[in-house]
């Protein structure tokens, strides 16, 4: 679980490791209301319609808008004969106002109550249509509450089984294409940033959508993509569509396969659309025409919407493995950092972060233990000048679950001020750990996310034991070719390009060690060397002096050191450099940390580590 300093430090770099991996979520259609209510909860959002009412022997009639909102069904109204036509994948319903006879696909059925006109609304029987769509309908007589629920797994179906509409697309990302009826939608990420259609022979069309975080222009993207192709290009051209959008068109082939690519660049997103086939005739007759139909446009009247979007601007994220769901702002992205028990999300501008980590309860590890553990880390790795930590308090998730939480407010740094929440709670055999960060002090967004959180017991036989990432107290000895050090277990050793680097697990602070043989170097020479190094470091306009060259004794040895501050666009970096001579070898320790961690408890680790230096 990311802690405060590490979260702030790496926040702006997260999209460089974003992965558009397969999402196992399914869409869930949910309708709930009480008889007499005019505001219904449809797929998690309130929708106001003509008030539903009961007729005959208990038939509930609802506005046909409820059907279109919940199921994304297509509805047509023929005024001349007062005919209602409803199309849904594999279902075609025709009914008439005042008539109990209804046609479903190729047969006729009898309704318990006929459709009616009320005011300007067409009222239709909810149970009949919902059950025809394979949804479950429930009624609580005591509370007069009606519920409708259906889980839709669009992955794995041929697209013709998803929709009968001519086009398919995404209303949020504003793209559409002709419906690839005979292909299977095998993968689609949480927010639709990756969608893939394939057939049984691995021919595919894939759509990737990336945040244009670096504000790349069209020409730069065109040249980069053109130069990166490994096969011979038969087409490399710049085109403009009928809406004025520039796009790059690349195509290539070999003796056994063909591939084509379209790339659109907007200020917010980069769209990459690929088609691939090992059957050239299929590619030319099917795949390439589908590619030509792709556009950055969306027409609700003729396009099946794949967007997982609620009317309040949120999307419902569902994780079937962990049996949970919650609503997130629709423009947030999901990324995968190769942690199977960690869900992470951020917005396109890196202003928000939301992470949910799940670990198993043990005899010693519970919600209280983890909350105390994380609180101690944040206290010890932050400077109270910039970070204000609250006390740990109870946090009510819902009527069944109460967790433990604390907050942090970060002010007066080179970063924008930010708000941070850490929350842990238990449910069943597992502990749920939530991390949230917002630029500015937006506390409402996390409240809405947690209010929408739904958790059910996890199947331990499928998930197994999830071990908490806890660093034990104590030290270990790290040996290199000519030296050894005793390191706290919170510091991890890495060797990169023959350089020895230690990284603090929770703050992203680093210590880099280098040494060389200089048998004739004296302490006086060392003092002059460090002074020259310091003066060179502060000559840059982005670097300033924090403390000049000083000397100290560590384990009986004399070390010279200084501290400087480097200003970057995203944060300030404090660097302390130590030099010392040990048995004819010059050692240099370069310790860097963010301003959040400067003068925190981890600063004490540096001198303690240097004091343990031993030559091999």
C-alpha positions as CSV (number, residue, x, y, z in Angstrom):
1,X,0.0,0.0,0.0
2,X,1.4,3.4,-1.0
3,X,2.1,5.7,1.9
4,X,1.9,9.5,1.9
5,X,5.4,10.5,0.8
6,X,5.8,7.8,-1.8
7,X,2.3,8.6,-3.1
8,X,3.1,12.3,-3.5
9,X,6.5,11.6,-5.0
10,X,5.4,9.2,-7.7
11,X,2.0,10.7,-8.3
12,X,3.0,12.5,-11.6
13,X,4.8,9.4,-13.0
14,X,2.0,6.9,-12.7
15,X,0.7,7.0,-16.3
16,X,4.1,6.0,-17.6
17,X,3.4,2.5,-16.2
18,X,-0.3,2.4,-17.0
19,X,-1.5,-1.0,-18.4
20,X,-4.7,-1.4,-20.3
21,X,-5.2,-4.9,-19.1
22,X,-8.3,-7.1,-19.4
23,X,-11.0,-6.1,-17.0
24,X,-13.1,-8.9,-15.6
25,X,-16.0,-6.7,-14.7
26,X,-19.5,-7.2,-15.9
27,X,-22.2,-4.5,-16.3
28,X,-25.0,-4.7,-13.8
29,X,-28.5,-3.4,-14.6
30,X,-30.2,-2.4,-11.4
31,X,-33.6,-0.6,-10.9
32,X,-35.0,0.1,-7.4
33,X,-37.9,2.2,-6.2
34,X,-41.0,2.2,-4.0
35,X,-44.5,2.3,-5.4
36,X,-45.5,6.0,-5.5
37,X,-41.9,7.3,-6.0
38,X,-41.2,9.4,-9.0
39,X,-37.5,9.2,-8.6
40,X,-36.0,5.8,-9.3
41,X,-32.5,4.6,-8.7
42,X,-31.3,3.3,-12.0
43,X,-27.8,1.8,-12.2
44,X,-26.8,3.7,-9.1
45,X,-28.1,7.1,-10.1
46,X,-31.4,8.9,-9.3
47,X,-33.7,9.3,-12.4
48,X,-37.0,11.2,-12.2
49,X,-39.7,9.9,-14.4
50,X,-43.5,9.6,-14.6
51,X,-44.5,8.0,-11.3
52,X,-44.9,4.2,-11.6
53,X,-48.2,2.8,-10.6
54,X,-50.0,-0.5,-10.1
55,X,-53.0,-1.7,-12.2
56,X,-55.1,-4.9,-12.3
57,X,-53.8,-7.8,-10.2
58,X,-50.5,-6.2,-9.2
59,X,-48.9,-5.2,-12.5
60,X,-46.5,-2.3,-12.1
61,X,-46.4,0.1,-15.1
62,X,-43.3,2.3,-15.6
63,X,-42.3,4.9,-18.1
64,X,-40.6,3.3,-21.1
65,X,-37.7,5.7,-20.4
66,X,-36.9,3.4,-17.4
67,X,-36.2,0.6,-19.8
68,X,-34.0,2.7,-22.1
69,X,-32.1,4.2,-19.2
70,X,-31.5,0.8,-17.4
71,X,-31.0,-1.6,-20.2
72,X,-29.8,0.7,-23.0
73,X,-32.6,-0.8,-25.1
74,X,-33.7,0.9,-28.4
75,X,-37.4,2.1,-28.3
76,X,-39.4,3.3,-31.3
77,X,-42.9,4.8,-31.1
78,X,-45.2,4.6,-34.1
79,X,-47.9,7.3,-33.6
80,X,-50.2,6.1,-36.4
81,X,-51.1,2.9,-34.7
82,X,-49.8,3.6,-31.2
83,X,-47.2,0.9,-31.4
84,X,-44.2,0.5,-29.1
85,X,-41.2,-1.4,-30.5
86,X,-38.4,-2.4,-28.1
87,X,-35.1,-3.9,-29.4
88,X,-32.6,-5.5,-27.1
89,X,-29.9,-8.1,-28.0
90,X,-31.8,-11.2,-29.2
91,X,-35.1,-9.7,-28.2
92,X,-37.7,-7.8,-30.4
93,X,-40.9,-6.7,-28.6
94,X,-43.9,-5.1,-30.3
95,X,-46.8,-3.9,-28.2
96,X,-49.8,-1.5,-28.6
97,X,-51.4,0.9,-26.3
98,X,-54.5,-0.7,-24.7
99,X,-53.8,-4.2,-26.1
100,X,-52.7,-7.1,-23.9
101,X,-51.4,-9.0,-27.0
102,X,-47.6,-8.6,-27.4
103,X,-45.2,-10.0,-30.0
104,X,-41.9,-11.3,-28.8
105,X,-39.5,-12.2,-31.6
106,X,-41.6,-14.7,-33.7
107,X,-44.4,-15.6,-31.2
108,X,-47.3,-13.9,-29.4
109,X,-47.9,-13.7,-25.7
110,X,-50.6,-12.1,-23.4
111,X,-49.8,-9.4,-20.9
112,X,-51.4,-9.2,-17.5
113,X,-52.0,-5.5,-18.2
114,X,-51.9,-3.4,-21.4
115,X,-49.5,-0.5,-22.0
116,X,-51.0,2.9,-21.3
117,X,-50.4,6.6,-22.1
118,X,-50.2,8.8,-19.1
119,X,-49.6,12.5,-19.9
120,X,-46.7,12.5,-22.3
121,X,-45.3,9.1,-21.1
122,X,-45.8,5.6,-22.4
123,X,-46.2,3.3,-19.5
124,X,-45.2,-0.4,-20.0
125,X,-45.3,-3.5,-17.7
126,X,-42.0,-3.6,-15.9
127,X,-41.9,-7.3,-14.8
128,X,-42.8,-8.6,-18.3
129,X,-40.2,-6.6,-20.2
130,X,-37.5,-7.1,-17.5
131,X,-38.0,-10.9,-17.3
132,X,-38.0,-11.1,-21.1
133,X,-34.6,-9.4,-20.9
134,X,-33.6,-12.2,-18.5
135,X,-33.5,-9.9,-15.5
136,X,-34.7,-10.8,-12.0
137,X,-37.6,-8.9,-10.5
138,X,-38.3,-8.7,-6.8
139,X,-41.1,-7.1,-4.7
140,X,-41.2,-6.5,-0.9
141,X,-44.8,-6.2,0.0
142,X,-44.0,-4.8,3.5
143,X,-42.1,-1.8,2.1
144,X,-43.7,-1.8,-1.4
145,X,-40.2,-1.8,-2.9
146,X,-39.5,-3.1,-6.4
147,X,-36.1,-4.2,-7.5
148,X,-34.8,-5.4,-10.9
149,X,-31.3,-6.8,-11.4
150,X,-29.4,-8.3,-14.3
151,X,-25.7,-9.0,-14.7
152,X,-24.5,-8.6,-18.3
153,X,-21.1,-9.9,-19.3
154,X,-20.5,-8.4,-22.7
155,X,-17.1,-10.0,-23.0
156,X,-17.1,-13.3,-24.8
157,X,-20.2,-12.7,-26.9
158,X,-20.3,-12.1,-30.6
159,X,-21.1,-8.4,-31.1
160,X,-24.3,-9.4,-32.8
161,X,-25.3,-10.9,-29.4
162,X,-24.7,-7.5,-27.7
163,X,-26.6,-5.2,-30.1
164,X,-28.7,-5.1,-33.2
165,X,-27.7,-1.5,-33.9
166,X,-25.7,-0.5,-37.0
167,X,-22.9,1.1,-35.0
168,X,-21.0,0.4,-31.8
169,X,-19.0,2.9,-29.8
170,X,-18.3,4.8,-26.6
171,X,-20.2,8.0,-25.8
172,X,-17.6,9.1,-23.2
173,X,-14.6,8.9,-25.5
174,X,-16.7,9.9,-28.5
175,X,-15.8,7.2,-31.0
176,X,-17.9,4.8,-33.1
177,X,-17.5,2.3,-35.9
178,X,-19.7,-0.1,-37.8
179,X,-20.8,-3.0,-35.6
180,X,-18.3,-5.9,-36.1
181,X,-21.2,-8.4,-35.9
182,X,-19.2,-11.6,-36.3
183,X,-16.4,-10.7,-33.9
184,X,-16.2,-11.3,-30.2
185,X,-15.6,-8.4,-27.7
186,X,-13.0,-10.3,-25.7
187,X,-11.5,-7.5,-23.7
188,X,-12.6,-4.1,-22.4
189,X,-11.0,-2.1,-19.6
190,X,-12.9,-0.5,-16.8
191,X,-13.4,2.9,-18.4
192,X,-13.2,1.8,-22.0
193,X,-9.6,2.9,-22.6
194,X,-9.0,-0.4,-24.3
195,X,-11.5,-2.5,-26.3
196,X,-10.7,-5.5,-28.4
197,X,-12.8,-7.5,-30.9
198,X,-11.5,-10.8,-32.2
199,X,-12.7,-13.9,-34.0
200,X,-11.8,-17.6,-33.4
201,X,-8.8,-17.3,-35.7
202,X,-7.1,-14.5,-33.8
203,X,-7.9,-11.8,-36.3
204,X,-8.6,-8.6,-34.3
205,X,-9.5,-5.0,-34.1
206,X,-8.2,-3.2,-31.0
207,X,-8.8,0.3,-29.8
208,X,-6.4,1.9,-27.3
209,X,-7.0,5.3,-25.7
210,X,-4.2,7.0,-23.8
211,X,-4.2,10.3,-21.9
212,X,-2.2,12.9,-23.8
213,X,-0.5,13.8,-20.6
214,X,2.6,15.2,-22.4
215,X,0.4,17.3,-24.7
216,X,2.1,15.7,-27.8
217,X,1.2,17.2,-31.1
218,X,0.1,15.3,-34.2
219,X,3.3,15.7,-36.1
220,X,5.4,14.4,-33.2
221,X,3.2,11.3,-32.8
222,X,3.1,10.7,-36.5
223,X,6.9,10.7,-36.8
224,X,7.4,8.6,-33.7
225,X,4.9,5.9,-34.9
226,X,6.2,5.9,-38.4
227,X,9.8,5.3,-37.3
228,X,8.8,2.6,-34.8
229,X,7.3,0.2,-37.4
230,X,9.3,-3.0,-37.6
231,X,7.7,-4.3,-40.8
232,X,7.8,-2.6,-44.2
233,X,5.2,0.1,-44.6
234,X,3.0,0.1,-47.6
235,X,1.1,3.1,-46.4
236,X,2.2,6.0,-44.2
237,X,0.0,9.1,-44.7
238,X,-1.6,12.0,-42.9
239,X,-5.4,12.4,-43.4
240,X,-8.2,14.5,-42.2
241,X,-11.8,13.1,-41.6
242,X,-15.1,14.9,-42.4
243,X,-15.2,16.4,-38.9
244,X,-11.8,18.0,-39.4
245,X,-9.8,15.5,-37.2
246,X,-6.3,14.8,-38.3
247,X,-5.2,11.2,-38.2
248,X,-2.3,9.1,-39.2
249,X,-2.8,6.0,-41.4
250,X,-0.2,3.2,-41.5
251,X,-0.4,-0.2,-43.1
252,X,2.0,-3.0,-43.7
253,X,2.0,-6.7,-44.7
254,X,4.1,-9.8,-44.9
255,X,3.6,-13.0,-46.8
256,X,1.4,-14.3,-44.1
257,X,-0.4,-11.3,-42.4
258,X,-1.7,-7.8,-42.8
259,X,-1.9,-4.9,-40.3
260,X,-3.4,-1.5,-40.4
261,X,-3.3,1.4,-37.9
262,X,-5.1,4.7,-37.4
263,X,-3.9,7.3,-34.8
264,X,-5.9,10.3,-33.8
265,X,-4.3,13.0,-31.5
266,X,-6.5,15.3,-29.4
267,X,-5.6,17.7,-26.6
268,X,-6.9,15.1,-24.1
269,X,-6.4,11.7,-25.6
270,X,-4.4,9.7,-28.2
271,X,-6.5,7.1,-30.0
272,X,-4.7,4.1,-31.6
273,X,-6.9,1.7,-33.7
274,X,-5.3,-1.5,-35.0
275,X,-6.6,-4.3,-37.3
276,X,-4.7,-7.5,-37.9
277,X,-5.4,-10.6,-39.9
278,X,-3.5,-13.6,-41.2
279,X,-6.1,-14.0,-44.0
280,X,-5.5,-11.3,-46.6
281,X,-8.9,-11.7,-48.3
282,X,-10.7,-11.4,-44.9
283,X,-8.5,-8.4,-44.1
284,X,-9.4,-6.6,-47.4
285,X,-13.1,-7.5,-47.4
286,X,-14.0,-7.3,-43.7
287,X,-11.3,-5.8,-41.4
288,X,-10.2,-2.9,-43.5
289,X,-13.7,-1.6,-44.2
290,X,-14.5,-1.8,-40.5
291,X,-11.4,0.3,-39.8
292,X,-12.5,2.8,-42.5
293,X,-15.8,3.2,-40.6
294,X,-14.1,4.3,-37.3
295,X,-14.5,7.9,-36.4
296,X,-14.3,10.3,-33.5
297,X,-18.1,10.9,-33.5
298,X,-21.0,9.3,-31.6
299,X,-24.7,9.3,-32.7
300,X,-27.0,8.1,-29.9
301,X,-29.8,7.2,-32.3
302,X,-27.9,4.5,-34.2
303,X,-24.9,3.5,-31.9
304,X,-24.8,0.9,-29.2
305,X,-23.1,2.6,-26.3
306,X,-20.4,0.5,-24.6
307,X,-19.6,3.3,-22.0
308,X,-20.1,2.2,-18.4
309,X,-21.5,5.6,-17.5
310,X,-24.1,6.7,-14.9
311,X,-26.2,9.8,-15.3
312,X,-24.4,11.5,-12.4
313,X,-21.0,11.4,-14.2
314,X,-19.7,8.2,-12.6
315,X,-18.9,4.7,-13.8
316,X,-19.5,1.6,-11.8
317,X,-16.4,-0.4,-11.3
318,X,-17.0,-4.1,-10.5
319,X,-14.4,-6.6,-9.5
320,X,-15.8,-10.1,-9.5
321,X,-12.7,-11.7,-8.0
322,X,-13.0,-9.6,-4.8
323,X,-16.8,-9.4,-5.0
324,X,-17.0,-5.6,-4.7
325,X,-18.0,-2.5,-6.6
326,X,-17.9,1.3,-6.3
327,X,-18.6,4.3,-8.5
328,X,-15.8,6.5,-9.8
329,X,-15.7,9.6,-11.9
330,X,-16.2,8.6,-15.5
331,X,-12.9,10.2,-16.7
332,X,-10.7,8.3,-14.3
333,X,-8.3,5.6,-15.6
334,X,-7.4,2.3,-14.1
335,X,-3.8,1.1,-14.2
336,X,-2.1,-2.1,-13.1
337,X,1.2,-2.2,-11.2
338,X,1.4,-6.0,-11.3
339,X,-0.2,-6.4,-7.9
340,X,-3.2,-8.8,-8.1
341,X,-4.7,-7.6,-4.9
342,X,-4.3,-3.9,-5.6
343,X,-6.8,-1.7,-7.6
344,X,-5.5,1.8,-8.5
345,X,-7.1,4.7,-10.4
346,X,-6.3,8.3,-11.3
347,X,-7.8,11.1,-13.4
348,X,-6.2,12.2,-16.7
349,X,-4.6,15.3,-15.1
350,X,-3.1,13.4,-12.1
351,X,-5.0,15.5,-9.6
352,X,-6.6,12.5,-8.0
353,X,-5.5,9.0,-6.9
354,X,-7.6,6.2,-5.4
355,X,-6.2,2.8,-4.4
356,X,-7.8,-0.2,-2.8
357,X,-5.6,-2.9,-1.4
358,X,-6.9,-6.2,0.1
359,X,-5.0,-8.4,2.6
360,X,-5.9,-11.4,4.7
361,X,-6.6,-11.2,8.4
362,X,-4.3,-13.2,10.7
363,X,-3.9,-13.6,14.4
364,X,-1.9,-10.4,14.7
365,X,-2.8,-8.5,11.5
366,X,-6.1,-6.8,11.6
367,X,-7.6,-3.4,10.7
368,X,-6.3,-1.7,13.9
369,X,-2.8,-3.1,13.4
370,X,-2.5,-2.0,9.8
371,X,-4.0,1.5,10.5
372,X,-1.5,2.0,13.3
373,X,1.3,0.7,11.1
374,X,0.5,3.0,8.2
375,X,0.0,6.0,10.6
376,X,3.5,5.4,12.1
377,X,5.1,5.3,8.6
378,X,3.4,8.6,7.6
379,X,4.4,10.3,10.9
380,X,8.0,9.2,10.6
381,X,8.5,10.0,6.9
382,X,7.0,13.5,6.7
383,X,7.9,16.9,7.9
384,X,5.3,18.4,10.3
385,X,6.1,21.8,8.8
386,X,4.3,20.8,5.7
387,X,2.1,17.8,6.7
388,X,-0.7,17.9,9.3
389,X,-1.8,14.4,10.4
390,X,-5.1,13.9,12.2
391,X,-5.7,11.4,14.9
392,X,-7.0,7.9,14.1
393,X,-10.8,7.9,14.3
394,X,-13.7,5.6,13.6
395,X,-15.1,5.9,10.0
396,X,-18.6,4.5,9.2
397,X,-18.7,2.9,5.8
398,X,-22.3,1.7,6.0
399,X,-24.7,0.2,8.5
400,X,-22.7,-3.0,8.6
401,X,-19.1,-1.8,8.5
402,X,-17.1,0.7,10.5
403,X,-13.4,1.2,9.8
404,X,-10.5,3.3,11.1
405,X,-9.2,6.3,9.3
406,X,-6.8,9.3,9.5
407,X,-6.2,12.2,7.2
408,X,-3.3,14.4,6.2
409,X,-3.2,17.9,4.8
410,X,-0.1,19.0,2.8
411,X,0.5,22.7,2.6
412,X,3.2,25.2,1.8
413,X,5.2,22.9,-0.6
414,X,6.3,23.4,-4.1
415,X,3.4,20.9,-5.0
416,X,-0.1,22.2,-4.9
417,X,-1.8,21.7,-1.5
418,X,-3.3,18.3,-1.2
419,X,-5.6,16.2,0.9
420,X,-5.0,12.6,1.8
421,X,-7.1,9.9,3.5
422,X,-6.1,6.4,4.7
423,X,-8.9,4.0,5.7
424,X,-8.8,0.4,6.8
425,X,-11.8,-1.9,7.6
426,X,-12.5,-5.6,7.9
427,X,-15.1,-7.7,6.2
428,X,-15.1,-11.4,6.4
429,X,-11.6,-12.9,6.3
430,X,-10.0,-9.9,4.7
431,X,-8.8,-6.3,5.5
432,X,-9.6,-3.5,3.0
433,X,-7.1,-0.6,2.8
434,X,-8.0,2.6,1.0
435,X,-5.7,5.4,0.0
436,X,-7.0,8.6,-1.5
437,X,-5.2,11.8,-2.6
438,X,-6.6,14.9,-4.1
439,X,-4.9,18.1,-5.3
440,X,-6.6,20.8,-3.3
441,X,-8.8,19.7,-0.5
442,X,-11.6,17.8,-2.2
443,X,-13.1,15.7,0.5
444,X,-16.5,15.1,-1.3
445,X,-15.1,12.9,-4.1
446,X,-13.8,10.2,-1.7
447,X,-17.0,10.4,0.4
448,X,-19.1,9.7,-2.7
449,X,-16.8,6.8,-3.7
450,X,-17.0,5.2,-0.2
451,X,-20.7,5.8,0.0
452,X,-21.1,3.8,-3.2
453,X,-18.8,1.0,-2.0
454,X,-20.5,-2.4,-2.0
455,X,-18.6,-5.4,-0.6
456,X,-19.7,-9.0,-0.3
457,X,-17.8,-11.9,1.3
458,X,-14.8,-13.0,-0.7
459,X,-14.5,-16.7,-1.7
460,X,-11.3,-17.7,0.1
461,X,-11.0,-20.9,-2.0
462,X,-10.5,-18.7,-5.1
463,X,-8.5,-15.8,-3.7
464,X,-6.4,-17.6,-1.1
465,X,-4.1,-15.9,1.4
466,X,-3.1,-12.3,0.7
467,X,-0.1,-11.3,2.8
468,X,0.2,-7.8,4.1
469,X,3.4,-6.0,2.9
470,X,4.8,-5.3,6.3
471,X,8.5,-4.6,6.9
472,X,9.8,-6.1,10.2
473,X,11.9,-4.0,12.5
474,X,15.6,-4.7,12.5
475,X,18.6,-4.5,10.3
476,X,20.6,-6.6,7.7
477,X,24.1,-6.5,6.3
478,X,24.6,-5.5,2.7
479,X,27.9,-6.3,1.1
480,X,29.5,-4.9,-2.1
481,X,32.8,-5.7,-3.7
482,X,34.9,-3.6,-1.3
483,X,32.6,-2.6,1.6
484,X,29.7,-3.6,3.7
485,X,26.9,-1.6,5.5
486,X,24.3,-2.4,8.1
487,X,20.9,-1.2,6.8
488,X,17.5,-0.9,8.5
489,X,15.0,-3.2,6.8
490,X,13.1,-0.2,5.6
491,X,15.9,0.4,3.1
492,X,16.2,-1.9,0.0
493,X,19.5,-2.3,-1.8
494,X,19.8,-2.1,-5.6
495,X,22.7,-2.3,-7.9
496,X,22.0,-0.3,-11.1
497,X,24.7,0.1,-13.8
498,X,27.4,-0.8,-11.3
499,X,26.1,1.9,-8.9
500,X,25.0,1.0,-5.4
501,X,21.7,2.6,-4.5
502,X,19.5,2.2,-1.4
503,X,15.8,3.1,-1.7
504,X,13.6,3.8,1.3
505,X,10.5,1.6,1.0
506,X,7.9,4.2,2.0
507,X,9.3,7.6,1.1
508,X,11.2,7.0,-2.2
509,X,14.3,8.6,-0.6
510,X,17.5,7.3,-2.0
511,X,21.2,6.9,-0.9
512,X,23.7,6.4,-3.7
513,X,27.2,5.1,-2.7
514,X,30.4,5.3,-4.8
515,X,34.0,4.8,-3.9
516,X,37.4,4.9,-5.5
517,X,41.1,4.3,-4.5
518,X,42.9,7.6,-3.7
519,X,45.6,6.5,-1.3
520,X,47.4,9.9,-1.3
521,X,44.3,12.0,-0.6
522,X,44.5,14.0,2.7
523,X,41.8,15.5,4.8
524,X,42.8,18.9,3.6
525,X,42.6,17.7,0.0
526,X,39.2,16.3,0.8
527,X,37.9,19.6,2.3
528,X,38.9,21.4,-0.9
529,X,37.3,18.7,-3.1
530,X,34.0,18.9,-1.2
531,X,34.1,22.8,-1.3
532,X,34.6,22.7,-5.1
533,X,31.9,20.1,-5.5
534,X,29.4,22.2,-3.4
535,X,30.2,25.4,-5.4
536,X,29.7,23.6,-8.7
537,X,26.3,22.2,-7.4
538,X,24.9,25.6,-6.4
539,X,26.0,27.3,-9.6
540,X,22.9,26.0,-11.4
541,X,19.9,28.4,-11.3
542,X,17.6,25.6,-10.2
543,X,19.8,24.7,-7.1
544,X,20.3,26.7,-3.9
545,X,22.2,26.3,-0.7
546,X,20.6,24.9,2.4
547,X,23.7,24.4,4.4
548,X,27.3,24.9,3.4
549,X,30.2,22.6,3.8
550,X,30.6,21.2,7.3
551,X,32.5,18.4,9.0
552,X,31.5,15.7,11.5
553,X,32.9,12.5,13.2
554,X,31.1,9.2,12.5
555,X,32.5,6.1,14.1
556,X,35.8,7.9,14.6
557,X,36.1,9.0,10.9
558,X,35.9,12.6,9.6
559,X,33.3,13.3,7.0
560,X,32.6,16.5,5.1
561,X,29.0,17.2,4.0
562,X,26.6,19.8,2.6
563,X,22.9,20.1,1.7
564,X,21.4,21.7,-1.3
565,X,17.8,22.1,-2.7
566,X,16.9,21.6,-6.3
567,X,13.6,23.1,-7.6
568,X,11.7,21.1,-10.3
569,X,8.4,21.7,-11.9
570,X,6.7,19.1,-9.7
571,X,8.5,19.2,-6.4
572,X,11.6,20.4,-4.5
573,X,14.4,17.8,-3.9
574,X,16.8,18.1,-0.9
575,X,20.2,16.4,-1.4
576,X,22.8,15.9,1.4
577,X,26.2,14.7,0.2
578,X,28.8,13.1,2.6
579,X,32.5,12.5,1.7
580,X,34.9,10.5,3.8
581,X,38.3,8.7,3.5
582,X,38.5,5.1,4.8
583,X,41.8,3.3,4.5
584,X,42.9,5.1,1.3
585,X,39.4,4.9,-0.4
586,X,37.2,8.0,-1.0
587,X,33.6,7.3,-0.2
588,X,30.7,9.5,-1.4
589,X,27.1,9.2,-0.1
590,X,24.4,11.1,-1.9
591,X,21.1,11.2,0.0
592,X,18.1,12.6,-1.8
593,X,14.5,13.1,-0.6
594,X,11.5,15.3,-1.3
595,X,10.7,18.4,0.7
596,X,7.9,16.4,2.4
597,X,10.5,14.0,3.9
598,X,13.2,16.6,4.6
599,X,14.0,16.8,8.3
600,X,11.8,13.8,9.0
601,X,12.8,10.9,11.1
602,X,14.3,9.0,8.2
603,X,17.1,11.7,8.0
604,X,18.6,10.1,11.1
605,X,19.0,6.9,9.1
606,X,21.7,8.4,6.9
607,X,24.4,9.0,9.6
608,X,23.5,5.7,11.3
609,X,24.1,3.8,8.0
610,X,27.4,5.6,7.3
611,X,28.6,4.9,10.8
612,X,28.4,1.1,10.0
613,X,30.7,1.3,7.0
614,X,33.3,-1.5,6.9
615,X,35.8,-2.4,4.3
616,X,35.6,-5.9,2.9
